[in-house]
Amino acid sequence: MSALNGDDTFTMDDREVELDVGMSSDSDGVNEQLEVFFDKQQSQRRRASLVETPGTASKRPGHSRQLTSCFVHSLLEEKARLSHKEPKNLEGMMSSTHIDKGTAIPQDAQNGHTQSRLLTKKQLSDMAVGIRELSKKLGHLRLMLKVRNVFLLTKAHDQKLIAHTRAVTEWLLSQRNDNDQLYTVYVEDTMQHNKAFNTEAILSVDPGRKDRLKYWTNELCAKKPHTFEICLALGGDGTVLYASWLFQRIVPPVMSFALGSLGFLTKFDFENYPNILTRAFRDGVTVSLRLRFEATIMRSCKRLGHSDDDQKSRDLVEELIGHGSDDATTHAPDGSHNILNDIVLDRGPNASMSSIEVFGDDEHFTTVQADGICVATPTGSTAYNLAAGGSLCHPDNPVVLVTAIAPHTLSFRPIILPDTIVLRIGVPYDARASCWASFDGKERAELAPGDYVTISASRFPFPSVLPLDRRSEDWVDSISRTLNWNNRQRQKAFDEGKKLSK
């Protein structure tokens, strides 16, 4: 995301605030990495999933912090700093915010940040509340993005979408921003030799385009997400989820154009993209922060000198919330994922039903006998959660949706939990077969008996760009348009004239 200029001012009018997001940098600024900070309280840390990743310090990073250009985390930090002053309005909260365009957080994706699962219960609650408050405020802001580097995302195997990507690329390369600067466009590295994209023809128009048409890789997205001021997603909801997968930490504002089957997350009409992009870059955008989950796979560690039969005799409930919960050697983390839609545990290729243990904080909720279980964000309520019989949920709701997939009981109903809860969902040691976990439909991993997944609210929300002229009706419009929600033939009124004649 682009940086906030230290010289920017925040003006308040009757209805909205203009937040000027600039590209300037102050090399004399203090090297300080911007994170989410919390008051340190003497609260107990959650047990059983607190094993540190090898090489990760047990405490939060010290004072040696670097700059970041993520305005979401900068505003969260400013809120934490000024919380004791209790600012009365948005201007009071943000007027002193000063962010420089500096080095991103390359070690962020390499365990430079404390995982969400390592936060205390109060820290997790404060973080979730802070993100919600910021999301509400951003819904009334118009962010003036000083765009120069544009990230283009589409399906690299769809020839029709590649043609649309080429059209947008050529249009952007021929335009200038408000500062009379030419745009730099990043497309997927596979496009470089794609015949349908035809890089040579694009560059032949103007030799100067060679330095402004660049190619992104997964590594660039992971290590330098601050490179891009905006992401243009051309496709369906799956393309937006792909953007969330690429940017696991800091996410540039994602502007999605509807070119797919569904349109819950795609907000803009592609046919009118020149006018839409011109207005967005000139007049600003509105951003909606979508809650993401952080899911960490926890692997069961075999005890030294114990046989496989001893492994089966272990009790997952006892190890997570019972007398063995203080033993940090029972499980070790094996990778984390930030997801926008859902985490699904299912039976995979196994013919029999899955047996799944569900824990909330330090309580054993239930044992599920089903084909699987879906844990969805409010954004993901219209995805697998809906297909499995779960509730529709507005994305502004601070909740976690838990829905069983084909449960072998009539009494298991979908449940909605607060987003401050920490769920742990695992396979009991005496289960007949393993389960499979998927994260937004990707990174599918097998969970053997004794393994589990810790799920909590992520400190890295997903900023989705909304149309300026229909911000409040956005979600209701999407479900009405996509699902034909509650559409039926209207009931006829009584004919009073006929009644009187009778």
N, C-alpha and C positions, 0 to 999 in steps of 0.2 A: 504494500500500500504506500501511497505517497506520504511524504512527511508534512508535519504541520510547521509552518513558518513561524519563527519566534516573533516576527513583526506583525503577524496577523491580529486583527481585532475581531471581536464577536459583537455584532450589532443585533439588537432585539427590536423587532417590529411587532405588529399585532398578532401575527400568526406563526412566523417562522424565523429561524436564525440562519444566516449564511455562514458556513464554516469553510474558509478558504484553505484548501489543502495544496501546499506549494511544493516545489522541488529544491528549495534552497538548502544550504548546509552551512553550519557554523563550526569551523575547525577548532575554534577556541573553547568549545563547549566541554562540559565535564563528561568524560567517558562513563556513561551509566546505562546499563542495560535496563530496558523497561519491561517489567513483569507485573504480575498481579501480586500486590503485597497485602498481608493480613496482620491484624493484631495478634501477638503471641499470647495465648492464654494457657493456663495450666489444665488443658483438657487432654483426655486420654486419646492416644492415637489408635486408629483401627488396627486390630490384630490380624494375624494369619496371612495378610497379603502385604506385609511391610518389609519383606526381604529385599534388600537393595540389589540392583543390577550390578554385576561385577565392575569395579572401577568407578562406581558412583558414590559420592560422599553421602553420609547419612544425614547431613544437615543441608539446609538451603544454601545456595551460593552466597559467598560473602560480598565484599564491596567491589571486587574487580568485575564490573559489569560493562557491557558494551552498548552502543547505540542501536536502536531499532527504529524502523519507520512504520511500525504497525500502530495506526492511530487508535485502534480499539484498546490495546493494552496501555497505551499512553494515557488515555482518558480514565481507564480503570485505576491506574496508579495515582493519577491526580485526585481522583475521588477518595482513595484511601488516605492520601496525604492531608486532604482538607476535611476529612470526616469529623475531626474534633472541632472544626469551626462551624459546622452545620450551615453551609451556604444555602441561601434562601431561593436561589434560582439557578438556571443553567449557566448564565453568564458568570456568576460567582464561582461555579464549580470549574469552569474551563478557561477563564480569562488569563490565568497565569501559565497555561500549558505551553511548553516550549519543547519542540522535538526537532532534532537535526537529522538531516539525511546522512546517515553514516553507515557503518558496517552492520550488516544484519547479524543474526545469531547463528552462525554456522554450527556451533556446538549444541544448539537447541535440539537439533535432530539427532544429536549424538550424546544424549543424556546430560546436556547442559542445564536443563530445567528439572526441577523436582516433578515426578509424575503425580497426576491428580490422585492416584490411589494412596499416595504417601501423605496427603494433607489430612489434618485433623478434621473432625466432624464440623467444628465451628468454622475453620478455614474454608471448607467446601461449601458450607451454607453462605458465608459472606461472599464468596466468589460468585455463586449462582445468583444471589440477590443483586450484586453489583452489575453483572452482565444484563440482568433483566431491566434494572433501572436505566442503564445506558441504552439498551435497545429501545425503550420507550422514548427516551430523549432524542435518539437518532431518527426516530420515526417522524419527528417534527423539524428535522434539520434538512437543509439543502447543502450538500457537500460539493464545493467547487473544486473538482479534481483538475490539477494541472497535468494533463495527460501528455506523455511523450512516448512511453514504451507500452505497447498494446500486446497482450497475450491472446492469441487466437487458439481456440480449442474446438475440435470436431472429431468425428469418427474417421480415422485414416483409411478405412476400408470401404467407405461408402462413396461411390463415384459422384453421385449427385451432390452430396455435402462438400466434397472436395472442390467441385465447380463453384459452389457458393463461397467457400473459403477463399478461393482465388479472386472472386469478384470483390469481396470485402478487403482483401489484401491490396489489390490494385487501387481501390478507392482510397484507402487510408494512406498509401504511399504518395498519392497525388494531393493530399490535403495538408494544411498547416493549422497549428493550434493558435490560440489567442496571442501568444508571444511570437508569432510568425516563425515558429519552429516546425520542422518536418517531423512526422511520426516515424518511429522505429517499430516494426512489426515482427513479432516472434511467432513462428509456426512450428509444428512438430518436425523433428529432424528427418522423419521419413518422407516429408514432402519435398525434400531437396532433390530427390531423383524420381519423383512421382510424375508420370507422363501426363496425367489429368491436370495436375497443378501447373506443370510446365514453367519451371523457374526461369529458364532461359528467355522465354517470351516476355515474362514480367520485367526482367532486368534489361531487356533490349530497348525498352521504351526510354529509359534514362540510365546512363551508366552510374549515376550517383545513388541509385537504389541498392546497389550491391552492398553498401555499408549499412543500409537501413532495413534490409530484409535478413533477419537472423533466425536461428533455429534453436528451439528449446529441447531439453532432455529431462528425464525424470530427476536426474541428479541436480540440475540447475534449479528446478522447482523446489527441491528439498533444502538446498543449501542457500539459495539466494532468492527467496520469494519477494524481497523488497525491490527487485529489479523492475517489476511491472506495476504500473499504476492502476490498471484495470484488466479484467479478464473477460473476453467475449466468447460465450459458449454457443456454438451453433449445433443444434440437435434437439434431443428430447431430455426428459428428466435424467436418463442414464448419463448423458454428457455432463450435467451439473454434478452428479454424484462422482463422476470421474475427476472433476475439478477438486472436489473435496478430498479425494484419495491422493491426488498429486500434491496438494498443499496440506500436509498433515499438521502443520503448526500455523504460521501466519498465512492468511488467505487474502489476496487482493480482492476488491469488490467484484463480484461476478454478475455480469449483465448477460442474461440468457435469452436467446432468440428461438422461437418455437419452430422447429423443423423435424419433430419426431412424432411418435404415436400419442403420447400423453403430454399434458401441459400443466401439471401442478406447480412446477418450479420454473417453467419457461414463461416469461412475462411480456416479451416484446414480439411484435410481428416483423418477420424478416423482410417482407416485401417493402417495408418502409424504412429500412435500416439507415440510408443516408440522412434522412431528416431526424431520425431518432438519435443517432450518434452525434450529429451536429448540435442538436439541442442539449443532449446530455453533457457534452464537453463544454458547451457555452454557458448553459444555465444551471448546471449542477445536477446531482442525482440524490435520491433518497435511498438510504440503506436500511434493510431489515436484518437484524442479527438473529440467525437461526442457531438454536442450541445444538451442540454436538455432544456425543458421549465419548469418553475414553475407555476403551476396553483393553484389559491386560490379561494375557493368558498366563495362568499359574500352573506349573508342572509339578506333579508329585515327585518328591525325591526319595529314591529307594534307600532304606536304612542299611547301613553296613552290617554285614554278617547275617542278614535276614533273607529267607527264601521267598519264592513267589507266593507260597501258601501264606506266609506271614503278611505279605503285602495285601492279600485279599481279606485278611482278618482286620485290617485297619478300618477305622470309622471316620468318614469325612465330617460328619456332624460334630464329633468329639474334637477333631483337629481344628475346626474353624470357630466353634463357639463354646466348646466344652473345656475340660481340664487341660487339654493339649493345645489350646489356642495361643498360649504364650511361647510355644516352641516355634521359633522362626526358621527351623531347618526342615520342616515338613514339606514346604513348597518353595519354588524359585520362579521368578518371572521369566517369560519367554516371548517378549515382544508386546508392544502396545499399538493400538490403532485408534485414530479419531474418526468417528463415523457420523454421518448426517442423517441416515435413515434408520437402520436397525442392526442389531446383532441377533443372529438366528442360530440356535443349537438344534440340530435335527439328527435323525437316525442314520442318515447317509445311505450307503448300500445295504445296510443290515435289514433283514426281513422282519425282525421283531421290533416292537415298540421300544422307545428309549425310556430309561429311568433317570430322572434329573432332579437333583436337590436344589432348592431355591432358598437363599438366605438374604435377609434385609438387615443391614447394619449388623448387630450382634444377636439376631433372632433367626431361628429356623422357621421359614414360612410354611413350606410344604414340600412334598415329594410328588413330582409330576410323572404320570405314566401316559405318554403321548408320542406322536410322531416327532414332536419337538416343541420348542418354545421360542417366541419372538419377543424381544425387548426393543421397543421403538421409541424414538424421539417424537415430539409433537409433529415435526415435519414428516416423519415416516409413518404417521398414522394413516395416511392414504395409500400406503404401499402394501407390503406383506401383512402388516397388522390388520388392514381392512379386509384383505382376502381371507384371513384366518378368523374373522368374526369380531375383531376389535372395534373400538369406537373411533369415530372421526373426532379429531381434536384440533382446535385452533393452534397455530404455531406459537402464539404468545403465551400459552398456558405453561406454567412451570412444573411439568409433570414427566413421569416415566410410564410408558404403557407396557404392560406385561400380558401377553396373550398366548395361550396354549394352542398348538397346532394339532387338531384331531385328538383331543384328550379322551382317554378311555373312562370317562365318568361324565354324568350329566350335570354334576354340581360344580364343576370347575368353570368359573366365569372369568372373563377378562377383568383385570384389576388396574387401577390408575393410582400411581404412587407419586409422592413429591420428588422433585428433581434433586433434593438434597440428600436423598437416601443413597446408600452404597449397596448395590446388589452383587451377590456372588452366586453364580449358577454353575454347578459342576456335576460330574458323573460319580456316583457312589462307588466305593471299592468293590462291592459285591454285584455290580451291574453285569448283565449277561454280555453286553457288547459296548463298544466305545460310541461316542457321539462325534459329530462334526460341527465346527463353528465357522460361520462366515460373517464378514464385516462389510456391510453395504454390498453384499453379494460377491466380495472379493476376498483374497487372502484366506482361502478355505483351509482350515487346520483340523486335524484329528485330535480329539480329547480322549485319552485313555482313562480307564477307571482311576479315580483319585485326582484327576485334573479338574480345574475349574476356571471360570472367567470372572474377573472383577470388573464391574461396570459402574461408572460414576460420571457426573457432569464434567465436560471438558473445559479447560481454561481457554480454549481456542475456538470461539464461535465462528459461524460461517456467514459472512456479509453478503447478502443478496440484494441487488439493485432493483428497486421498484419504480414503476412509472410515476412521475410527479403528479399527474392529473387524476389518478385513481388509487391512491395509497390505501385508504381505509377499506375499500371494497375488494381488495386484491384476493384474499383467501376465499371468501364466499363466492366470488366470481369464478375462481378456478374450479371449485368443486361443482358448481352449478353447470359450468360449461363442459367439464370433463366427464362427470358422473351422471349428468342429467338429474341432479339431486332433487328428489321429491317431485318430479314431473309426472303429472297425471291429468286426465281429462277433468275439467272443472265440473263440480256438481251443479246440476241445473237448479235454478230457482223455481219456487212454486209459482204457478200461473194463477194469480189472485182472481182474475176475471172469470176463469172457468169454475173456480171454487164457488164464487158467488152465484153463478148461474145455476149451479146444482142445488 
